Amino acid sequence: MRNYSITKKSGELHNCEVTDNNGKMYQNYFDTEQECINWIYYVWENETNSVNEQELLSKAILNCKEIDKNNNNLRSIL
């Protein structure tokens, strides 16, 4: 979902709009286009992951247990 837009009207600052992977939108104004580009990279490098890591780990463990159960593995996860 990442996207960005840099626009500039005569006599105004550069308008920079950024969308991160989670669909969250940001807007800021800068003197130069290079400052906009740097800010876009900053937003993308620092975006938060909307998926809870503990939830992912829990699901992975449950999937491993299910695989062991289906394979009748003697050394299954308890």
N, CA, C, O and CB atoms as a CASP TS submission, in Angstrom:
PFRMAT TS
TARGET T0000
AUTHOR 0000-0000-0000
METHOD Language model
MODEL 1
PARENT N/A
ATOM      1  N   MET     1       0.808  -1.193   0.000  1.00  0.00           N
ATOM      2  CA  MET     1       0.000   0.000   0.000  1.00  0.00           C
ATOM      3  C   MET     1       0.853   1.260   0.000  1.00  0.00           C
ATOM      4  O   MET     1       0.313   2.364  -0.063  1.00  0.00           O
ATOM      5  CB  MET     1      -0.920  -0.003   1.186  1.00  0.00           C
ATOM      6  N   ARG     2       2.133   1.124   0.067  1.00  0.00           N
ATOM      7  CA  ARG     2       2.994   2.303   0.119  1.00  0.00           C
ATOM      8  C   ARG     2       2.762   3.193  -1.098  1.00  0.00           C
ATOM      9  O   ARG     2       2.648   2.724  -2.230  1.00  0.00           O
ATOM     10  CB  ARG     2       4.473   1.889   0.201  1.00  0.00           C
ATOM     11  N   ASN     3       2.696   4.489  -0.824  1.00  0.00           N
ATOM     12  CA  ASN     3       2.504   5.458  -1.888  1.00  0.00           C
ATOM     13  C   ASN     3       2.978   6.808  -1.383  1.00  0.00           C
ATOM     14  O   ASN     3       3.057   7.035  -0.175  1.00  0.00           O
ATOM     15  CB  ASN     3       1.017   5.516  -2.347  1.00  0.00           C
ATOM     16  N   TYR     4       3.293   7.700  -2.307  1.00  0.00           N
ATOM     17  CA  TYR     4       3.660   9.050  -1.910  1.00  0.00           C
ATOM     18  C   TYR     4       3.323  10.033  -3.021  1.00  0.00           C
ATOM     19  O   TYR     4       3.133   9.657  -4.178  1.00  0.00           O
ATOM     20  CB  TYR     4       5.151   9.126  -1.559  1.00  0.00           C
ATOM     21  N   SER     5       3.254  11.295  -2.638  1.00  0.00           N
ATOM     22  CA  SER     5       2.987  12.362  -3.588  1.00  0.00           C
ATOM     23  C   SER     5       3.728  13.609  -3.124  1.00  0.00           C
ATOM     24  O   SER     5       3.647  13.992  -1.958  1.00  0.00           O
ATOM     25  CB  SER     5       1.454  12.634  -3.723  1.00  0.00           C
ATOM     26  N   ILE     6       4.451  14.237  -4.047  1.00  0.00           N
ATOM     27  CA  ILE     6       5.127  15.498  -3.765  1.00  0.00           C
ATOM     28  C   ILE     6       4.604  16.516  -4.759  1.00  0.00           C
ATOM     29  O   ILE     6       4.745  16.340  -5.969  1.00  0.00           O
ATOM     30  CB  ILE     6       6.691  15.358  -3.852  1.00  0.00           C
ATOM     31  N   THR     7       4.003  17.575  -4.253  1.00  0.00           N
ATOM     32  CA  THR     7       3.487  18.636  -5.118  1.00  0.00           C
ATOM     33  C   THR     7       3.991  19.985  -4.617  1.00  0.00           C
ATOM     34  O   THR     7       4.341  20.147  -3.448  1.00  0.00           O
ATOM     35  CB  THR     7       1.932  18.612  -5.164  1.00  0.00           C
ATOM     36  N   LYS     8       4.016  20.950  -5.539  1.00  0.00           N
ATOM     37  CA  LYS     8       4.440  22.291  -5.152  1.00  0.00           C
ATOM     38  C   LYS     8       3.745  23.303  -6.051  1.00  0.00           C
ATOM     39  O   LYS     8       3.822  23.228  -7.277  1.00  0.00           O
ATOM     40  CB  LYS     8       5.987  22.439  -5.241  1.00  0.00           C
ATOM     41  N   LYS     9       3.071  24.241  -5.422  1.00  0.00           N
ATOM     42  CA  LYS     9       2.475  25.356  -6.143  1.00  0.00           C
ATOM     43  C   LYS     9       3.419  26.547  -6.023  1.00  0.00           C
ATOM     44  O   LYS     9       4.166  26.663  -5.052  1.00  0.00           O
ATOM     45  CB  LYS     9       1.049  25.700  -5.590  1.00  0.00           C
ATOM     46  N   SER    10       3.379  27.406  -6.990  1.00  0.00           N
ATOM     47  CA  SER    10       4.249  28.572  -7.002  1.00  0.00           C
ATOM     48  C   SER    10       4.080  29.395  -5.728  1.00  0.00           C
ATOM     49  O   SER    10       2.962  29.740  -5.347  1.00  0.00           O
ATOM     50  CB  SER    10       3.963  29.435  -8.230  1.00  0.00           C
ATOM     51  N   GLY    11       5.198  29.707  -5.072  1.00  0.00           N
ATOM     52  CA  GLY    11       5.174  30.513  -3.867  1.00  0.00           C
ATOM     53  C   GLY    11       4.847  29.749  -2.595  1.00  0.00           C
ATOM     54  O   GLY    11       4.735  30.353  -1.529  1.00  0.00           O
ATOM     55  N   GLU    12       4.691  28.433  -2.685  1.00  0.00           N
ATOM     56  CA  GLU    12       4.372  27.617  -1.517  1.00  0.00           C
ATOM     57  C   GLU    12       5.468  26.587  -1.268  1.00  0.00           C
ATOM     58  O   GLU    12       6.332  26.364  -2.116  1.00  0.00           O
ATOM     59  CB  GLU    12       3.015  26.918  -1.701  1.00  0.00           C
ATOM     60  N   LEU    13       5.420  25.966  -0.097  1.00  0.00           N
ATOM     61  CA  LEU    13       6.340  24.881   0.228  1.00  0.00           C
ATOM     62  C   LEU    13       5.940  23.614  -0.522  1.00  0.00           C
ATOM     63  O   LEU    13       4.830  23.518  -1.044  1.00  0.00           O
ATOM     64  CB  LEU    13       6.365  24.624   1.751  1.00  0.00           C
ATOM     65  N   HIS    14       6.849  22.648  -0.571  1.00  0.00           N
ATOM     66  CA  HIS    14       6.548  21.337  -1.151  1.00  0.00           C
ATOM     67  C   HIS    14       5.585  20.606  -0.215  1.00  0.00           C
ATOM     68  O   HIS    14       5.848  20.482   0.981  1.00  0.00           O
ATOM     69  CB  HIS    14       7.860  20.497  -1.379  1.00  0.00           C
ATOM     70  N   ASN    15       4.490  20.132  -0.757  1.00  0.00           N
ATOM     71  CA  ASN    15       3.506  19.349  -0.005  1.00  0.00           C
ATOM     72  C   ASN    15       3.850  17.877  -0.207  1.00  0.00           C
ATOM     73  O   ASN    15       3.865  17.389  -1.337  1.00  0.00           O
ATOM     74  CB  ASN    15       2.024  19.664  -0.469  1.00  0.00           C
ATOM     75  N   CYS    16       4.124  17.178   0.877  1.00  0.00           N
ATOM     76  CA  CYS    16       4.531  15.775   0.809  1.00  0.00           C
ATOM     77  C   CYS    16       3.498  14.925   1.535  1.00  0.00           C
ATOM     78  O   CYS    16       3.235  15.133   2.720  1.00  0.00           O
ATOM     79  CB  CYS    16       5.948  15.568   1.424  1.00  0.00           C
ATOM     80  N   GLU    17       2.908  13.961   0.815  1.00  0.00           N
ATOM     81  CA  GLU    17       1.928  13.040   1.389  1.00  0.00           C
ATOM     82  C   GLU    17       2.457  11.621   1.233  1.00  0.00           C
ATOM     83  O   GLU    17       2.905  11.231   0.155  1.00  0.00           O
ATOM     84  CB  GLU    17       0.527  13.197   0.704  1.00  0.00           C
ATOM     85  N   VAL    18       2.401  10.852   2.318  1.00  0.00           N
ATOM     86  CA  VAL    18       2.954   9.493   2.341  1.00  0.00           C
ATOM     87  C   VAL    18       1.928   8.533   2.915  1.00  0.00           C
ATOM     88  O   VAL    18       1.227   8.860   3.873  1.00  0.00           O
ATOM     89  CB  VAL    18       4.264   9.440   3.163  1.00  0.00           C
ATOM     90  N   THR    19       1.845   7.349   2.328  1.00  0.00           N
ATOM     91  CA  THR    19       1.032   6.260   2.876  1.00  0.00           C
ATOM     92  C   THR    19       1.965   5.093   3.164  1.00  0.00           C
ATOM     93  O   THR    19       2.757   4.701   2.307  1.00  0.00           O
ATOM     94  CB  THR    19      -0.124   5.838   1.886  1.00  0.00           C
ATOM     95  N   ASP    20       1.871   4.533   4.380  1.00  0.00           N
ATOM     96  CA  ASP    20       2.733   3.397   4.723  1.00  0.00           C
ATOM     97  C   ASP    20       2.043   2.079   4.391  1.00  0.00           C
ATOM     98  O   ASP    20       0.929   2.076   3.869  1.00  0.00           O
ATOM     99  CB  ASP    20       3.114   3.435   6.216  1.00  0.00           C
ATOM    100  N   ASN    21       2.698   0.962   4.692  1.00  0.00           N
ATOM    101  CA  ASN    21       2.155  -0.368   4.391  1.00  0.00           C
ATOM    102  C   ASN    21       0.845  -0.664   5.099  1.00  0.00           C
ATOM    103  O   ASN    21       0.063  -1.493   4.635  1.00  0.00           O
ATOM    104  CB  ASN    21       3.156  -1.416   4.758  1.00  0.00           C
ATOM    105  N   ASN    22       0.596   0.008   6.221  1.00  0.00           N
ATOM    106  CA  ASN    22      -0.621  -0.220   6.988  1.00  0.00           C
ATOM    107  C   ASN    22      -1.768   0.674   6.535  1.00  0.00           C
ATOM    108  O   ASN    22      -2.859   0.611   7.100  1.00  0.00           O
ATOM    109  CB  ASN    22      -0.353   0.000   8.454  1.00  0.00           C
ATOM    110  N   GLY    23      -1.534   1.502   5.524  1.00  0.00           N
ATOM    111  CA  GLY    23      -2.567   2.400   5.026  1.00  0.00           C
ATOM    112  C   GLY    23      -2.664   3.709   5.792  1.00  0.00           C
ATOM    113  O   GLY    23      -3.552   4.519   5.525  1.00  0.00           O
ATOM    114  N   LYS    24      -1.761   3.925   6.740  1.00  0.00           N
ATOM    115  CA  LYS    24      -1.769   5.166   7.513  1.00  0.00           C
ATOM    116  C   LYS    24      -1.164   6.284   6.662  1.00  0.00           C
ATOM    117  O   LYS    24      -0.107   6.118   6.054  1.00  0.00           O
ATOM    118  CB  LYS    24      -0.982   4.999   8.853  1.00  0.00           C
ATOM    119  N   MET    25      -1.860   7.428   6.633  1.00  0.00           N
ATOM    120  CA  MET    25      -1.425   8.537   5.799  1.00  0.00           C
ATOM    121  C   MET    25      -0.775   9.638   6.641  1.00  0.00           C
ATOM    122  O   MET    25      -1.201   9.914   7.763  1.00  0.00           O
ATOM    123  CB  MET    25      -2.609   9.101   5.011  1.00  0.00           C
ATOM    124  N   TYR    26       0.263  10.260   6.076  1.00  0.00           N
ATOM    125  CA  TYR    26       0.992  11.338   6.714  1.00  0.00           C
ATOM    126  C   TYR    26       1.109  12.497   5.722  1.00  0.00           C
ATOM    127  O   TYR    26       1.130  12.285   4.510  1.00  0.00           O
ATOM    128  CB  TYR    26       2.397  10.859   7.193  1.00  0.00           C
ATOM    129  N   GLN    27       1.185  13.715   6.245  1.00  0.00           N
ATOM    130  CA  GLN    27       1.377  14.881   5.392  1.00  0.00           C
ATOM    131  C   GLN    27       2.318  15.851   6.089  1.00  0.00           C
ATOM    132  O   GLN    27       2.241  16.043   7.303  1.00  0.00           O
ATOM    133  CB  GLN    27       0.021  15.565   5.061  1.00  0.00           C
ATOM    134  N   ASN    28       3.214  16.464   5.306  1.00  0.00           N
ATOM    135  CA  ASN    28       4.157  17.418   5.858  1.00  0.00           C
ATOM    136  C   ASN    28       4.580  18.373   4.750  1.00  0.00           C
ATOM    137  O   ASN    28       4.351  18.103   3.572  1.00  0.00           O
ATOM    138  CB  ASN    28       5.386  16.699   6.479  1.00  0.00           C
ATOM    139  N   TYR    29       5.199  19.493   5.128  1.00  0.00           N
ATOM    140  CA  TYR    29       5.638  20.510   4.175  1.00  0.00           C
ATOM    141  C   TYR    29       7.127  20.766   4.349  1.00  0.00           C
ATOM    142  O   TYR    29       7.627  20.819   5.473  1.00  0.00           O
ATOM    143  CB  TYR    29       4.836  21.822   4.356  1.00  0.00           C
ATOM    144  N   PHE    30       7.845  20.926   3.218  1.00  0.00           N
ATOM    145  CA  PHE    30       9.289  21.131   3.248  1.00  0.00           C
ATOM    146  C   PHE    30       9.702  22.188   2.229  1.00  0.00           C
ATOM    147  O   PHE    30       8.971  22.500   1.289  1.00  0.00           O
ATOM    148  CB  PHE    30      10.027  19.813   2.976  1.00  0.00           C
ATOM    149  N   ASP    31      10.913  22.731   2.453  1.00  0.00           N
ATOM    150  CA  ASP    31      11.456  23.739   1.539  1.00  0.00           C
ATOM    151  C   ASP    31      11.907  23.128   0.218  1.00  0.00           C
ATOM    152  O   ASP    31      11.731  23.726  -0.844  1.00  0.00           O
ATOM    153  CB  ASP    31      12.622  24.464   2.192  1.00  0.00           C
ATOM    154  N   THR    32      12.496  21.922   0.292  1.00  0.00           N
ATOM    155  CA  THR    32      13.048  21.311  -0.924  1.00  0.00           C
ATOM    156  C   THR    32      12.437  19.935  -1.176  1.00  0.00           C
ATOM    157  O   THR    32      11.906  19.293  -0.269  1.00  0.00           O
ATOM    158  CB  THR    32      14.576  21.193  -0.818  1.00  0.00           C
ATOM    159  N   GLU    33      12.526  19.504  -2.423  1.00  0.00           N
ATOM    160  CA  GLU    33      12.036  18.172  -2.792  1.00  0.00           C
ATOM    161  C   GLU    33      12.873  17.083  -2.126  1.00  0.00           C
ATOM    162  O   GLU    33      12.341  16.040  -1.747  1.00  0.00           O
ATOM    163  CB  GLU    33      12.057  17.993  -4.323  1.00  0.00           C
ATOM    164  N   GLN    34      14.174  17.315  -1.980  1.00  0.00           N
ATOM    165  CA  GLN    34      15.048  16.330  -1.341  1.00  0.00           C
ATOM    166  C   GLN    34      14.643  16.102   0.108  1.00  0.00           C
ATOM    167  O   GLN    34      14.702  14.971   0.591  1.00  0.00           O
ATOM    168  CB  GLN    34      16.510  16.781  -1.413  1.00  0.00           C
ATOM    169  N   GLU    35      14.234  17.153   0.812  1.00  0.00           N
ATOM    170  CA  GLU    35      13.753  16.986   2.185  1.00  0.00           C
ATOM    171  C   GLU    35      12.500  16.119   2.210  1.00  0.00           C
ATOM    172  O   GLU    35      12.323  15.310   3.121  1.00  0.00           O
ATOM    173  CB  GLU    35      13.464  18.357   2.830  1.00  0.00           C
ATOM    174  N   CYS    36      11.636  16.280   1.221  1.00  0.00           N
ATOM    175  CA  CYS    36      10.438  15.425   1.118  1.00  0.00           C
ATOM    176  C   CYS    36      10.833  13.967   0.935  1.00  0.00           C
ATOM    177  O   CYS    36      10.300  13.083   1.604  1.00  0.00           O
ATOM    178  CB  CYS    36       9.540  15.878  -0.054  1.00  0.00           C
ATOM    179  N   ILE    37      11.768  13.724   0.030  1.00  0.00           N
ATOM    180  CA  ILE    37      12.203  12.358  -0.253  1.00  0.00           C
ATOM    181  C   ILE    37      12.807  11.723   1.000  1.00  0.00           C
ATOM    182  O   ILE    37      12.527  10.566   1.313  1.00  0.00           O
ATOM    183  CB  ILE    37      13.226  12.342  -1.410  1.00  0.00           C
ATOM    184  N   ASN    38      13.636  12.489   1.714  1.00  0.00           N
ATOM    185  CA  ASN    38      14.232  11.968   2.954  1.00  0.00           C
ATOM    186  C   ASN    38      13.152  11.623   3.971  1.00  0.00           C
ATOM    187  O   ASN    38      13.250  10.612   4.667  1.00  0.00           O
ATOM    188  CB  ASN    38      15.215  12.994   3.557  1.00  0.00           C
ATOM    189  N   TRP    39      12.124  12.458   4.058  1.00  0.00           N
ATOM    190  CA  TRP    39      11.045  12.225   5.021  1.00  0.00           C
ATOM    191  C   TRP    39      10.237  10.986   4.645  1.00  0.00           C
ATOM    192  O   TRP    39       9.825  10.228   5.523  1.00  0.00           O
ATOM    193  CB  TRP    39      10.123  13.451   5.101  1.00  0.00           C
ATOM    194  N   ILE    40      10.005  10.773   3.346  1.00  0.00           N
ATOM    195  CA  ILE    40       9.278   9.583   2.879  1.00  0.00           C
ATOM    196  C   ILE    40      10.012   8.320   3.336  1.00  0.00           C
ATOM    197  O   ILE    40       9.405   7.403   3.888  1.00  0.00           O
ATOM    198  CB  ILE    40       9.128   9.595   1.324  1.00  0.00           C
ATOM    199  N   TYR    41      11.323   8.287   3.099  1.00  0.00           N
ATOM    200  CA  TYR    41      12.109   7.131   3.532  1.00  0.00           C
ATOM    201  C   TYR    41      12.078   6.980   5.045  1.00  0.00           C
ATOM    202  O   TYR    41      12.014   5.862   5.556  1.00  0.00           O
ATOM    203  CB  TYR    41      13.553   7.258   3.049  1.00  0.00           C
ATOM    204  N   TYR    42      12.121   8.092   5.763  1.00  0.00           N
ATOM    205  CA  TYR    42      12.063   8.040   7.223  1.00  0.00           C
ATOM    206  C   TYR    42      10.750   7.399   7.683  1.00  0.00           C
ATOM    207  O   TYR    42      10.755   6.534   8.559  1.00  0.00           O
ATOM    208  CB  TYR    42      12.209   9.459   7.821  1.00  0.00           C
ATOM    209  N   VAL    43       9.633   7.821   7.097  1.00  0.00           N
ATOM    210  CA  VAL    43       8.317   7.268   7.471  1.00  0.00           C
ATOM    211  C   VAL    43       8.291   5.775   7.187  1.00  0.00           C
ATOM    212  O   VAL    43       7.874   4.993   8.041  1.00  0.00           O
ATOM    213  CB  VAL    43       7.166   7.985   6.700  1.00  0.00           C
ATOM    214  N   TRP    44       8.726   5.371   6.010  1.00  0.00           N
ATOM    215  CA  TRP    44       8.684   3.959   5.638  1.00  0.00           C
ATOM    216  C   TRP    44       9.625   3.116   6.491  1.00  0.00           C
ATOM    217  O   TRP    44       9.289   1.980   6.827  1.00  0.00           O
ATOM    218  CB  TRP    44       9.036   3.795   4.172  1.00  0.00           C
ATOM    219  N   GLU    45      10.777   3.635   6.843  1.00  0.00           N
ATOM    220  CA  GLU    45      11.717   2.872   7.662  1.00  0.00           C
ATOM    221  C   GLU    45      11.247   2.734   9.103  1.00  0.00           C
ATOM    222  O   GLU    45      11.658   1.801   9.792  1.00  0.00           O
ATOM    223  CB  GLU    45      13.080   3.527   7.633  1.00  0.00           C
ATOM    224  N   ASN    46      10.405   3.629   9.569  1.00  0.00           N
ATOM    225  CA  ASN    46       9.979   3.631  10.967  1.00  0.00           C
ATOM    226  C   ASN    46       8.511   3.260  11.159  1.00  0.00           C
ATOM    227  O   ASN    46       7.960   3.451  12.243  1.00  0.00           O
ATOM    228  CB  ASN    46      10.229   4.981  11.563  1.00  0.00           C
ATOM    229  N   GLU    47       7.877   2.734  10.116  1.00  0.00           N
ATOM    230  CA  GLU    47       6.473   2.360  10.275  1.00  0.00           C
ATOM    231  C   GLU    47       6.362   1.162  11.210  1.00  0.00           C
ATOM    232  O   GLU    47       7.242   0.301  11.243  1.00  0.00           O
ATOM    233  CB  GLU    47       5.829   2.041   8.904  1.00  0.00           C
ATOM    234  N   THR    48       5.283   1.117  11.959  1.00  0.00           N
ATOM    235  CA  THR    48       5.079   0.028  12.898  1.00  0.00           C
ATOM    236  C   THR    48       4.324  -1.096  12.215  1.00  0.00           C
ATOM    237  O   THR    48       3.501  -0.874  11.327  1.00  0.00           O
ATOM    238  CB  THR    48       4.324   0.511  14.146  1.00  0.00           C
ATOM    239  N   ASN    49       4.623  -2.291  12.649  1.00  0.00           N
ATOM    240  CA  ASN    49       3.942  -3.460  12.115  1.00  0.00           C
ATOM    241  C   ASN    49       2.639  -3.636  12.878  1.00  0.00           C
ATOM    242  O   ASN    49       2.638  -3.713  14.106  1.00  0.00           O
ATOM    243  CB  ASN    49       4.834  -4.737  12.216  1.00  0.00           C
ATOM    244  N   SER    50       1.542  -3.698  12.157  1.00  0.00           N
ATOM    245  CA  SER    50       0.239  -3.778  12.814  1.00  0.00           C
ATOM    246  C   SER    50      -0.062  -5.170  13.376  1.00  0.00           C
ATOM    247  O   SER    50      -1.050  -5.348  14.088  1.00  0.00           O
ATOM    248  CB  SER    50      -0.845  -3.382  11.840  1.00  0.00           C
ATOM    249  N   VAL    51       0.778  -6.151  13.063  1.00  0.00           N
ATOM    250  CA  VAL    51       0.556  -7.511  13.542  1.00  0.00           C
ATOM    251  C   VAL    51       1.292  -7.697  14.862  1.00  0.00           C
ATOM    252  O   VAL    51       2.476  -7.380  14.972  1.00  0.00           O
ATOM    253  CB  VAL    51       1.027  -8.558  12.493  1.00  0.00           C
ATOM    254  N   ASN    52       0.598  -8.203  15.843  1.00  0.00           N
ATOM    255  CA  ASN    52       1.189  -8.443  17.159  1.00  0.00           C
ATOM    256  C   ASN    52       2.124  -9.651  17.084  1.00  0.00           C
ATOM    257  O   ASN    52       1.706 -10.743  16.701  1.00  0.00           O
ATOM    258  CB  ASN    52       0.082  -8.668  18.231  1.00  0.00           C
ATOM    259  N   GLU    53       3.388  -9.448  17.453  1.00  0.00           N
ATOM    260  CA  GLU    53       4.375 -10.523  17.369  1.00  0.00           C
ATOM    261  C   GLU    53       4.021 -11.707  18.263  1.00  0.00           C
ATOM    262  O   GLU    53       4.252 -12.852  17.874  1.00  0.00           O
ATOM    263  CB  GLU    53       5.745  -9.998  17.741  1.00  0.00           C
ATOM    264  N   GLN    54       3.468 -11.464  19.444  1.00  0.00           N
ATOM    265  CA  GLN    54       3.089 -12.551  20.342  1.00  0.00           C
ATOM    266  C   GLN    54       1.966 -13.394  19.730  1.00  0.00           C
ATOM    267  O   GLN    54       1.937 -14.615  19.885  1.00  0.00           O
ATOM    268  CB  GLN    54       2.652 -11.989  21.707  1.00  0.00           C
ATOM    269  N   GLU    55       1.058 -12.734  19.046  1.00  0.00           N
ATOM    270  CA  GLU    55      -0.037 -13.448  18.398  1.00  0.00           C
ATOM    271  C   GLU    55       0.495 -14.343  17.283  1.00  0.00           C
ATOM    272  O   GLU    55       0.041 -15.476  17.127  1.00  0.00           O
ATOM    273  CB  GLU    55      -1.073 -12.456  17.839  1.00  0.00           C
ATOM    274  N   LEU    56       1.460 -13.838  16.504  1.00  0.00           N
ATOM    275  CA  LEU    56       2.064 -14.640  15.447  1.00  0.00           C
ATOM    276  C   LEU    56       2.796 -15.853  16.018  1.00  0.00           C
ATOM    277  O   LEU    56       2.691 -16.955  15.478  1.00  0.00           O
ATOM    278  CB  LEU    56       3.025 -13.788  14.622  1.00  0.00           C
ATOM    279  N   LEU    57       3.532 -15.651  17.102  1.00  0.00           N
ATOM    280  CA  LEU    57       4.252 -16.748  17.739  1.00  0.00           C
ATOM    281  C   LEU    57       3.291 -17.807  18.255  1.00  0.00           C
ATOM    282  O   LEU    57       3.531 -19.003  18.089  1.00  0.00           O
ATOM    283  CB  LEU    57       5.118 -16.225  18.879  1.00  0.00           C
ATOM    284  N   SER    58       2.215 -17.374  18.874  1.00  0.00           N
ATOM    285  CA  SER    58       1.213 -18.300  19.394  1.00  0.00           C
ATOM    286  C   SER    58       0.606 -19.138  18.271  1.00  0.00           C
ATOM    287  O   SER    58       0.445 -20.349  18.415  1.00  0.00           O
ATOM    288  CB  SER    58       0.111 -17.532  20.135  1.00  0.00           C
ATOM    289  N   LYS    59       0.274 -18.504  17.171  1.00  0.00           N
ATOM    290  CA  LYS    59      -0.303 -19.231  16.031  1.00  0.00           C
ATOM    291  C   LYS    59       0.701 -20.212  15.438  1.00  0.00           C
ATOM    292  O   LYS    59       0.328 -21.313  15.031  1.00  0.00           O
ATOM    293  CB  LYS    59      -0.773 -18.247  14.949  1.00  0.00           C
ATOM    294  N   ALA    60       1.976 -19.819  15.387  1.00  0.00           N
ATOM    295  CA  ALA    60       3.003 -20.706  14.853  1.00  0.00           C
ATOM    296  C   ALA    60       3.147 -21.952  15.718  1.00  0.00           C
ATOM    297  O   ALA    60       3.273 -23.061  15.199  1.00  0.00           O
ATOM    298  CB  ALA    60       4.343 -19.974  14.752  1.00  0.00           C
ATOM    299  N   ILE    61       3.129 -21.773  17.022  1.00  0.00           N
ATOM    300  CA  ILE    61       3.245 -22.918  17.942  1.00  0.00           C
ATOM    301  C   ILE    61       2.039 -23.835  17.802  1.00  0.00           C
ATOM    302  O   ILE    61       2.188 -25.057  17.776  1.00  0.00           O
ATOM    303  CB  ILE    61       3.379 -22.436  19.407  1.00  0.00           C
ATOM    304  N   LEU    62       0.845 -23.254  17.711  1.00  0.00           N
ATOM    305  CA  LEU    62      -0.362 -24.071  17.532  1.00  0.00           C
ATOM    306  C   LEU    62      -0.310 -24.856  16.226  1.00  0.00           C
ATOM    307  O   LEU    62      -0.723 -26.014  16.178  1.00  0.00           O
ATOM    308  CB  LEU    62      -1.614 -23.187  17.560  1.00  0.00           C
ATOM    309  N   ASN    63       0.195 -24.230  15.170  1.00  0.00           N
ATOM    310  CA  ASN    63       0.320 -24.934  13.891  1.00  0.00           C
ATOM    311  C   ASN    63       1.319 -26.073  13.986  1.00  0.00           C
ATOM    312  O   ASN    63       1.093 -27.139  13.413  1.00  0.00           O
ATOM    313  CB  ASN    63       0.740 -23.965  12.786  1.00  0.00           C
ATOM    314  N   CYS    64       2.429 -25.868  14.706  1.00  0.00           N
ATOM    315  CA  CYS    64       3.411 -26.942  14.896  1.00  0.00           C
ATOM    316  C   CYS    64       2.805 -28.107  15.678  1.00  0.00           C
ATOM    317  O   CYS    64       3.033 -29.271  15.351  1.00  0.00           O
ATOM    318  CB  CYS    64       4.657 -26.408  15.628  1.00  0.00           C
ATOM    319  N   LYS    65       2.029 -27.780  16.714  1.00  0.00           N
ATOM    320  CA  LYS    65       1.375 -28.835  17.493  1.00  0.00           C
ATOM    321  C   LYS    65       0.405 -29.635  16.624  1.00  0.00           C
ATOM    322  O   LYS    65       0.321 -30.858  16.741  1.00  0.00           O
ATOM    323  CB  LYS    65       0.631 -28.229  18.697  1.00  0.00           C
ATOM    324  N   GLU    66      -0.318 -28.944  15.762  1.00  0.00           N
ATOM    325  CA  GLU    66      -1.281 -29.616  14.876  1.00  0.00           C
ATOM    326  C   GLU    66      -0.559 -30.518  13.876  1.00  0.00           C
ATOM    327  O   GLU    66      -1.023 -31.624  13.598  1.00  0.00           O
ATOM    328  CB  GLU    66      -2.143 -28.575  14.125  1.00  0.00           C
ATOM    329  N   ILE    67       0.555 -30.067  13.342  1.00  0.00           N
ATOM    330  CA  ILE    67       1.348 -30.879  12.414  1.00  0.00           C
ATOM    331  C   ILE    67       1.863 -32.127  13.124  1.00  0.00           C
ATOM    332  O   ILE    67       1.789 -33.228  12.578  1.00  0.00           O
ATOM    333  CB  ILE    67       2.531 -30.059  11.836  1.00  0.00           C
ATOM    334  N   ASP    68       2.386 -31.959  14.345  1.00  0.00           N
ATOM    335  CA  ASP    68       2.869 -33.106  15.118  1.00  0.00           C
ATOM    336  C   ASP    68       1.734 -34.089  15.392  1.00  0.00           C
ATOM    337  O   ASP    68       1.921 -35.302  15.297  1.00  0.00           O
ATOM    338  CB  ASP    68       3.498 -32.638  16.446  1.00  0.00           C
ATOM    339  N   LYS    69       0.566 -33.568  15.729  1.00  0.00           N
ATOM    340  CA  LYS    69      -0.587 -34.428  16.017  1.00  0.00           C
ATOM    341  C   LYS    69      -0.984 -35.220  14.775  1.00  0.00           C
ATOM    342  O   LYS    69      -1.276 -36.413  14.858  1.00  0.00           O
ATOM    343  CB  LYS    69      -1.783 -33.588  16.520  1.00  0.00           C
ATOM    344  N   ASN    70      -0.994 -34.553  13.632  1.00  0.00           N
ATOM    345  CA  ASN    70      -1.378 -35.220  12.382  1.00  0.00           C
ATOM    346  C   ASN    70      -0.339 -36.251  11.935  1.00  0.00           C
ATOM    347  O   ASN    70      -0.685 -37.229  11.273  1.00  0.00           O
ATOM    348  CB  ASN    70      -1.581 -34.184  11.279  1.00  0.00           C
ATOM    349  N   ASN    71       0.908 -36.043  12.287  1.00  0.00           N
ATOM    350  CA  ASN    71       1.971 -36.968  11.910  1.00  0.00           C
ATOM    351  C   ASN    71       2.282 -38.000  12.979  1.00  0.00           C
ATOM    352  O   ASN    71       3.193 -38.810  12.806  1.00  0.00           O
ATOM    353  CB  ASN    71       3.208 -36.207  11.589  1.00  0.00           C
ATOM    354  N   ASN    72       1.539 -37.985  14.085  1.00  0.00           N
ATOM    355  CA  ASN    72       1.781 -38.888  15.191  1.00  0.00           C
ATOM    356  C   ASN    72       3.242 -38.861  15.626  1.00  0.00           C
ATOM    357  O   ASN    72       3.836 -39.905  15.894  1.00  0.00           O
ATOM    358  CB  ASN    72       1.374 -40.296  14.812  1.00  0.00           C
ATOM    359  N   ASN    73       3.799 -37.696  15.690  1.00  0.00           N
ATOM    360  CA  ASN    73       5.209 -37.503  16.034  1.00  0.00           C
ATOM    361  C   ASN    73       5.388 -37.823  17.527  1.00  0.00           C
ATOM    362  O   ASN    73       4.654 -37.322  18.378  1.00  0.00           O
ATOM    363  CB  ASN    73       5.681 -36.031  15.705  1.00  0.00           C
ATOM    364  N   LEU    74       6.384 -38.671  17.819  1.00  0.00           N
ATOM    365  CA  LEU    74       6.649 -39.048  19.202  1.00  0.00           C
ATOM    366  C   LEU    74       7.274 -37.909  19.998  1.00  0.00           C
ATOM    367  O   LEU    74       7.135 -37.861  21.220  1.00  0.00           O
ATOM    368  CB  LEU    74       7.555 -40.259  19.244  1.00  0.00           C
ATOM    369  N   ARG    75       7.946 -37.010  19.333  1.00  0.00           N
ATOM    370  CA  ARG    75       8.605 -35.895  20.020  1.00  0.00           C
ATOM    371  C   ARG    75       7.823 -34.608  19.764  1.00  0.00           C
ATOM    372  O   ARG    75       8.401 -33.585  19.396  1.00  0.00           O
ATOM    373  CB  ARG    75      10.085 -35.741  19.546  1.00  0.00           C
ATOM    374  N   SER    76       6.552 -34.662  19.954  1.00  0.00           N
ATOM    375  CA  SER    76       5.687 -33.515  19.652  1.00  0.00           C
ATOM    376  C   SER    76       5.866 -32.414  20.686  1.00  0.00           C
ATOM    377  O   SER    76       6.381 -32.629  21.783  1.00  0.00           O
ATOM    378  CB  SER    76       4.215 -33.949  19.595  1.00  0.00           C
ATOM    379  N   ILE    77       5.432 -31.262  20.303  1.00  0.00           N
ATOM    380  CA  ILE    77       5.410 -30.116  21.227  1.00  0.00           C
ATOM    381  C   ILE    77       4.294 -30.347  22.222  1.00  0.00           C
ATOM    382  O   ILE    77       3.182 -30.711  21.840  1.00  0.00           O
ATOM    383  CB  ILE    77       5.212 -28.753  20.465  1.00  0.00           C
ATOM    384  N   LEU    78       4.582 -30.138  23.493  1.00  0.00           N
ATOM    385  CA  LEU    78       3.590 -30.402  24.529  1.00  0.00           C
ATOM    386  C   LEU    78       2.533 -29.362  24.597  1.00  0.00           C
ATOM    387  O   LEU    78       1.628 -29.455  25.427  1.00  0.00           O
ATOM    388  CB  LEU    78       4.237 -30.515  25.845  1.00  0.00           C
TER
END
